Amino acid sequence: MAIRTVTKDCTALSDADLAEMAELPGGSGAPYEIGTLSKQAEAWVLVTLARGEDALRGYSFCTLERIGGTPSVLIGLAAVGRASDCAEVLSSMMQDQLRRAVLAFPDEDVLIGTRLRCPGGFEAFSTLQDIVPRPGHKASGEERAWGRRLAKRFGIDAGSYDDRTFIAAGDGSVPLALDFDVADRRKVDRSVTKLFGDVDVAGGGALIVFGWAMAEDLDALLKATR
């Protein structure tokens, strides 16, 4: 099935778009309410929509900005319907956002950061480098500092974030994170699953994750999509 993906300004979202998004259950199996989606449309700059056969398959609120001078793509609330080709849908959305990143930040490495609700969400980072946190890796002081910067940017209270585990505690509400799960959970590496061992997803918790899109990879992506 062909996936048609477009990224546009959140101000261009129609009521029909929001209604369609509110009907899409993410990897967790539950959709976000339209009121929540409307608030996210006001909080973020861009939104990526992926469709297949005229049905919405995934969406992702995001923004391109510099954090302390570093080019960054920040992904906020996002959801991909769980299906046999959900990884393809997620990949299509990520590639569209990365294509925008190289246009905005040519010849620069770009940090990609988000919050994840479950281990399958690491699929979003499959083409990135130096992912943090990751199994068997002890985060450096600078990497922990990046975690704190992202937590602050996502509006997470400092007292609710652990910069050693990269876990953000919840407030009892549904976490405004990337809601993606693989079609077959048995294929997720157990060491990745362990990173979520103390994440209270039911209570609104999430794992802050980031990685790097290298300038040469972004340039190759842009050339391939022209």
WOZITA-V218469 format. One record per backbone hydrogen bond with DSSP energy under -1.0 kcal/mol. CO is the residue of the C=O (numbers start at 1). NH is the residue of the N-H. E is the energy in kcal/mol with one decimal. If there is no record, write none. Layout:
BEGIN
((CO	NH	E) (CO	NH	E))
END
This chain:
BEGIN
((4	51	-2.9) (6	49	-3.0) (8	47	-2.4) (9	12	-1.9) (10	13	-1.7) (14	18	-2.2) (15	19	-2.3) (16	20	-2.2) (17	21	-2.4) (18	22	-2.2) (21	24	-1.2) (26	29	-1.6) (30	26	-1.1) (33	37	-2.1) (34	38	-2.3) (35	39	-1.7) (36	40	-2.0) (37	41	-2.0) (38	42	-1.0) (39	43	-1.4) (40	44	-2.0) (45	10	-2.7) (46	62	-2.5) (47	8	-2.4) (48	60	-1.8) (49	6	-2.3) (50	57	-3.4) (50	58	-1.5) (51	4	-3.3) (52	55	-1.8) (55	52	-2.5) (57	81	-2.3) (58	50	-2.8) (59	79	-2.5) (60	48	-2.8) (61	76	-2.7) (62	46	-2.7) (63	74	-2.5) (65	72	-2.5) (67	70	-1.7) (70	67	-2.4) (71	111	-2.6) (72	65	-2.2) (73	113	-2.2) (74	63	-1.7) (77	61	-2.7) (78	179	-3.2) (79	59	-2.4) (83	86	-1.8) (85	89	-1.7) (86	90	-2.5) (87	91	-2.5) (88	92	-2.1) (89	93	-1.9) (90	94	-2.6) (91	95	-2.6) (92	96	-1.7) (93	97	-1.9) (94	98	-2.6) (95	99	-2.3) (96	100	-1.6) (97	101	-1.7) (98	102	-2.2) (99	103	-1.4) (100	104	-2.0) (101	105	-3.1) (105	108	-1.2) (110	213	-3.2) (111	73	-2.9) (112	211	-2.0) (113	75	-2.6) (114	209	-2.4) (115	178	-3.2) (116	207	-2.2) (118	121	-2.0) (119	122	-2.1) (120	123	-2.1) (121	124	-2.1) (122	125	-1.9) (123	126	-1.5) (125	128	-1.7) (129	212	-2.8) (132	210	-2.6) (134	137	-1.7) (140	144	-2.4) (141	145	-1.9) (142	146	-2.0) (143	147	-1.9) (144	148	-1.9) (145	149	-2.4) (146	150	-2.6) (147	151	-2.4) (148	152	-2.4) (149	153	-2.4) (150	154	-2.3) (151	156	-2.9) (152	155	-1.6) (157	160	-2.1) (158	161	-1.2) (160	169	-3.5) (162	166	-2.1) (166	208	-2.9) (167	162	-2.3) (168	206	-2.0) (175	177	-1.9) (177	78	-1.9) (178	117	-1.3) (178	180	-1.1) (179	27	-1.4) (179	80	-1.8) (184	187	-1.9) (185	188	-1.5) (189	193	-1.9) (190	194	-1.8) (192	195	-1.1) (193	196	-1.6) (194	197	-1.8) (196	199	-1.7) (199	201	-1.5) (200	205	-3.3) (201	204	-1.9) (203	172	-3.1) (206	168	-3.0) (207	116	-2.7) (209	114	-2.3) (210	132	-3.0) (211	112	-3.0) (212	129	-2.9) (213	110	-2.7) (214	218	-2.5) (215	219	-2.3) (216	220	-1.8) (217	221	-2.1) (218	222	-2.4) (219	223	-2.1) (220	224	-2.0) (221	225	-1.4))
END
